[in-house]
């Protein structure tokens, strides 16, 4: 059975390609999903790709990943800056989690400079556009070797 990596996406990421293209570019979430699936296959992983605008759903998916996946790449969106619940969910699972951000959160508004997720995750990849997801998949592969 092929090991699975969950790629989880938080609020407003379903609007990629339309939302603030000057910050996030024109790539859609479907484009990112297709690239993640392709790279995941190359790396030997199945990709379970999901998006929700609801914090509790993301927490539930983290718990699910802890039971059925070997790793998680998560773009928490704005919840990264506010969600202690997601921080706690990451700490509650034993698989590696890599935080992903399309934009460089440290080059943006000050309230985005702090992440509630980073301290619970293995690491954060930020500022490389949609390629941040691909870097996260490679990081997870490296962590597992």
N, C-alpha and C positions, 0 to 999 in steps of 0.2 A: 504494500500500500504506500502511495506517495505521501510523504509528510506535508502537512498543510500549514500555511501561514495565513493568518487573518490580516487583511488590510482594511482598517476601520477609518471612517471619515465622519467628522462631526458636522455641526450646523453650517448651513449656507454653502457647503462644498458642492451640493447638487446644482448650484448656479454658476459653477465655473464655466468660463467661456463667454459669459454675459456679465458677470459681476466684476466690477472694477478691473477691466482688462489692463489698465496701466500698472496695476500691482500684480495681478494674477495671470495675465496673458490671455490668450485665446483658446488654450487647450481645455477641453471639456473633461468632466469626471469620467465619462465613457472612454475617452482617449487614454486617460491615465490607467483605467482598468485594463484596457487591451494591452498596453505596454507592460503593466505589472504581470499579467498572465503570461505573456511571451517570455519575459525575463525570468519569471518564476519557473517556467518549464525548463529553460536553459540551466537554471540553478538546481533543478531537481525537486521543486516544490509545487504543490497545488496551491492556488490562490483562492481564498474565500474573501471576496471584495464586497464591502457593505458601506452604506451611508445612512445616517439618521440625524435629524434635527433635534432629537430628544436625548437628554443626558442619561436618563434611566435605561434607555434601550442600549446605549453605548456601554454602560456598566454591565448590563446583562450579557452583552456580547463578549466583553472581557472575561467574565466568569466562564462563559461557554468555551472561549478559546483556551482557557486554562485547563479544560477537560479534554479538548479534542484537537488542539493545534500544537505546533512546536515553537511558534513565535508569533509576534504581533508587530505590525507597523501601523501606527495610529497617527492620523492628522486630527487632533481634537478640535481644530478650529478655535473659536473663541472660548470654548470650555477649557482649553489648556491654561487659560489665565485665571480661571475661577473655580474649577471643579476639584474640591477635596474628595468628593465621592469617586471620581475617576482615579485620582491618586491612590486612594485606599484600595480600589479594585485591582489596580496594577500591582500593588504590594501584596495582595491576597493570592496572586497566581504565581506559579513557579517557573513560567516560561519567560524568555527574554522579550522585552517590549522596547521598540525604538520609536521615539517621538519624531514626527515629520511636520515641517511647515514649508509651504511653497515660497513664501516671502521670508526675508531676513527680519525676524521679529525684533531684533535689536536695533534695526535701522528705521523702525516705525514709531508709532506713538508710545509714549513712556509706559502706559498701562499694559502694553503688549510685551514689555521687556521681561516680565516675570512669568514663569510657567509653574503651575502647580503639579505638572506631570513629570517634569525633568528629573526631580529628585527620586522618583520611583522607577523611572525607566533606565535601561542600560545606557542610553545616550539620546542625543537629539541631532537631527539633520535639518538645517534651516537655510533658506535663501537660494537654493539652486533650482527654483521653479519646479515644474513637474518632475524633473530628474531627481529631486529629493526622495521621491518614492523608490526609485531604482537604487539609489545609494543605500536606502534603508534595507532593501532586500539583500543587497550584497553584504551589508553590515551583519544582518541576521545570519546569513550563511557563514560568515567569518566567525561569529560568536559560537556557532554550533560545531565548528571544526575542532 
